[in-house]
Amino acid sequence: MAMARREPLADLIVLARDLPELRLIVEIKRGGHFDRPAAIQQLASYMARSNCPLGLMVTPRQTWMLRDTYEGEDSIREVAVYDTAVLLGVAEIPDNENDLEMLVGSWLDGLTSGSAASVAKEVRPDVARYLLPAVAEGRVESGRFG
């Protein structure tokens, strides 16, 4: 008997406060050697299937933001790349993937208040424009359920 193919799960997700509406999908990668174009495409496909407007691919060095422009096919585009330490407002990024996931989750929890005041000025415009509307008053959860 063939096993059903399981959908890859996100590391973190942000849901609307009182609804099961997916607002952000976050994929954490250890860095090192991974196929970035394939990983970005996988995240974009997951976003499209989940009807999610925003995604983050986070590595210890860089973070890529993807956004659905809703302009037809292939409407999910990479809109920005950030230095992960600057984006998260920390001096050092943990090498361990689980610790990095906890750090990103904590940072997102801080953004659910709807304020970008503690965000570095280099990234504040994008955080205020894209991330805050998506995560404000949301719920940060593990995406590994199911």
Wavefront OBJ file of the C-alpha trace (Angstrom):
o trace
v 0.000 0.000 0.000
v 1.392 3.413 -0.982
v 1.934 5.976 1.725
v 0.254 9.335 1.268
v 2.733 12.077 0.575
v 2.803 14.517 3.463
v 2.790 18.255 2.910
v 5.980 19.911 4.136
v 5.200 21.890 7.245
v 6.421 25.346 8.174
v 8.569 25.957 11.210
v 6.445 28.879 12.426
v 3.148 30.382 11.358
v 1.178 33.440 12.342
v -2.593 33.089 12.435
v -5.253 35.760 12.802
v -6.271 36.299 16.412
v -9.661 34.565 16.417
v -9.682 32.865 13.012
v -7.761 30.024 11.401
v -6.543 32.539 8.774
v -2.883 32.023 7.916
v -1.064 35.372 7.723
v 2.622 34.423 7.676
v 4.623 31.270 7.014
v 8.196 31.094 8.331
v 10.743 28.533 7.218
v 13.998 28.297 9.202
v 17.121 26.937 7.507
v 20.381 26.259 9.291
v 22.271 27.985 6.535
v 25.282 26.312 5.046
v 24.520 24.403 1.908
v 20.917 24.325 0.842
v 19.300 24.920 -2.516
v 18.001 28.463 -1.981
v 16.001 28.737 -5.229
v 14.311 25.395 -4.525
v 13.625 26.343 -0.892
v 12.160 29.712 -1.951
v 9.999 27.973 -4.566
v 8.799 25.440 -1.993
v 7.863 28.257 0.405
v 6.091 30.151 -2.402
v 4.135 27.017 -3.366
v 3.138 26.437 0.249
v 2.025 30.072 0.517
v -0.078 29.753 -2.649
v -1.745 26.510 -1.529
v -2.414 27.983 1.918
v -3.650 31.323 0.562
v -1.054 33.059 2.742
v 0.090 36.562 1.729
v 3.543 36.599 3.326
v 6.489 34.290 3.931
v 9.940 34.457 5.489
v 12.880 32.163 4.727
v 15.297 32.638 7.640
v 18.923 31.514 7.786
v 21.560 32.567 10.318
v 22.982 35.070 7.802
v 20.078 36.245 5.654
v 16.297 36.387 5.642
v 14.208 36.560 2.477
v 10.702 38.010 2.478
v 8.152 36.722 -0.015
v 4.859 38.463 -0.691
v 1.818 37.578 -2.749
v 0.980 40.531 -4.998
v -2.234 38.841 -6.186
v -1.402 39.806 -9.775
v -2.164 36.473 -11.442
v -0.048 33.349 -11.786
v 3.367 33.416 -10.162
v 2.238 36.373 -8.066
v 4.411 35.419 -5.088
v 7.639 37.350 -5.301
v 10.767 37.876 -3.273
v 10.427 41.488 -2.110
v 13.394 41.941 0.213
v 16.524 40.355 1.659
v 17.789 41.268 5.123
v 20.752 40.570 7.324
v 19.098 38.276 9.882
v 20.871 39.775 12.910
v 19.793 43.292 11.881
v 16.214 42.178 11.208
v 15.925 40.430 14.567
v 17.814 43.168 16.416
v 20.460 40.918 17.951
v 24.262 40.915 17.994
v 24.616 37.165 17.440
v 22.474 34.572 15.722
v 22.444 31.057 17.198
v 23.933 28.306 15.032
v 21.388 25.780 16.263
v 18.214 25.692 14.147
v 15.937 25.180 17.177
v 17.464 28.166 18.989
v 17.097 30.280 15.849
v 13.453 29.223 15.593
v 12.864 30.252 19.216
v 14.537 33.618 18.575
v 12.414 34.272 15.468
v 9.257 33.213 17.320
v 10.034 35.579 20.173
v 10.700 38.421 17.722
v 7.392 37.772 15.943
v 5.584 37.672 19.295
v 6.950 41.150 19.938
v 5.565 42.357 16.603
v 2.051 41.115 17.374
v 1.634 44.216 19.543
v 1.489 46.199 16.296
v 4.541 48.357 17.012
v 7.808 48.501 15.088
v 9.422 50.868 17.603
v 11.992 48.276 18.692
v 12.882 47.288 15.112
v 16.188 48.535 13.653
v 15.765 51.649 11.531
v 17.353 49.905 8.499
v 14.479 47.434 8.281
v 11.669 49.380 9.967
v 10.004 50.629 6.725
v 9.572 47.088 5.343
v 8.578 45.654 8.717
v 5.956 48.391 9.132
v 4.692 48.017 5.557
v 4.578 44.227 5.217
v 5.056 42.357 8.483
v 3.129 44.457 10.998
v -0.191 44.361 9.116
v 0.186 40.591 8.762
v 1.101 39.779 12.348
v -0.572 42.535 14.404
v -2.769 40.935 17.052
v -1.962 37.533 15.569
v -0.949 34.235 17.161
v 2.550 32.873 16.611
v 2.513 29.075 16.585
v 4.581 26.129 15.516
v 3.799 25.203 11.947
v 4.638 21.542 12.543
v 1.173 20.404 13.512
v -0.825 18.047 11.367
l 1 2 3 4 5 6 7 8 9 10 11 12 13 14 15 16 17 18 19 20 21 22 23 24 25 26 27 28 29 30 31 32 33 34 35 36 37 38 39 40 41 42 43 44 45 46 47 48 49 50 51 52 53 54 55 56 57 58 59 60 61 62 63 64 65 66 67 68 69 70 71 72 73 74 75 76 77 78 79 80 81 82 83 84 85 86 87 88 89 90 91 92 93 94 95 96 97 98 99 100 101 102 103 104 105 106 107 108 109 110 111 112 113 114 115 116 117 118 119 120 121 122 123 124 125 126 127 128 129 130 131 132 133 134 135 136 137 138 139 140 141 142 143 144 145 146
